[in-house]
């Protein structure tokens, strides 16, 4: 089934490491933006089955519950939404109250994803986050009290001045809260990130790459011991709590994106909406196309995407399924180049599947590069 992605570009502050399509919150602009979203969704609907809605951003929890409800209702009116659909709202801890959380639940949100990033106040300050570690804990408990039984927490590792011990403090605090899902990412600094300048001025440093690898492995080892299952390079979950929406990205699925800068992939075609918020609103109001950069993927590009994303999953690539869908013998085509990784023990091949052990996940980009023709 289709996944539906809703982009909300508004933030209370701009984090110094972020390169997503976002801008500062403006109440009037937000109201016009939501109206444009509703119109775009209504215009695109074709009634086919869909089973996930994901509000990403930005900070989607800056929307009013009534606005979230209106968007969900528009999606249900435009697609055949499964009764058990997963509906995720990304939220920042400083934006939630009991009343807002209760409103999001009534609106139909049944999965909450908190951008925590760290449970150490010094690290949060270096990232220019608005919440404290204590506020993140409080926000988690508020959501539980309001009935959210599917909560994900995001953590970032390899932060400026972060040590292995500091990282594991955050991992242990996450485990103590017992969320249903967790995402654990390495910090990626884009070229013009303000955090780069802040690091230079304050002489903050990043730990050596070997320490970053140890952070990754040791953090996941602790999640294993706590009963979580790693199902993707950066994601772990309790049984039955995988992100169904994000699995569409990794398991060769299809999705439609709405809002400024949102990406879509369907029927072998990829496209994205214009990035500017005002430009997007004006286009919708004038009934002009919001879409740009439409590209029909070649069979080789579709295959490469399926191999790249599928290898991110813990279960790896089902080679028979790839053969059925793309009429390609993956090992016959790439086996010679992949064999050295198999010999090193960083890639497993049993004739039926290809998958990365944890050690191989540290070399994922190098291994995946084999698939580029």
C-alpha angles and dihedrals in degrees: 000000000000124000119217120213121197116196118210109186101190127110133174088224135001112249112227095234100044123112099174124122101270146125140186119294118265117176096210093046090048092055092051090046094053090050089053091048091053091050094047092049093049091049094050100045117118102168098245119142119279128172108182137054119187122190106202134168154065097351110322091183087073087075117094115252089244090056092050089049091052092052092048090048090051090052092050090049093050102042136032097256116199113239091238094049118155110236114188128190120192111219140181115223095236093057101060133088130171089258095050093046091050088050093052089051091051089048089061103262108145101168127052125196115195121201097218099148094178142010092213117091094212091056092046090052092051088053091049091238115164098217130074127225090254091052090052090055091047092049091052093052091045090056092049091051090051091056104263106149096171111060128159126196126202122214129182126210134195091046123165110286091001117145128197090255091052091050092051090051088062092045091051092049090051091050090050090057091051101215119187094237137015136193118204116192137179113237111254116198114206115213099262098034111144087223088070090061092044090052091051093048095046094036092235113167137201119235116252116279090250089060090050089055090050090050090054096047097040093046092052091045089058091048089052091053090050091057101260122137120223107222101164135023094269103018137081131175147172115261110292094011102097113136100263092192096051090046087068088064093049101036100054094263133148132247142171122222126208130193133037115331094002117151127218135192122190138144093359093307128111127196143155138209123246110277103224115093095213092042090052094049092048092050093051092046090051092045089241122143115274092194125102136166096036110183131180108215119228118232089255092052091050090050093049092050091050092050095045096049097036093055088059089068120090091231089054127202122338098216094198091054091050090049092050094049101038104021090233131132098219097193092044090052101039105014097103092055093042097048095083090058090050089050090052091052094241094110127042122212122176101165092264104056146014118218141162121238114213092269089054092052088067087061097039097124092050092049094044090052087075089073094061111101 
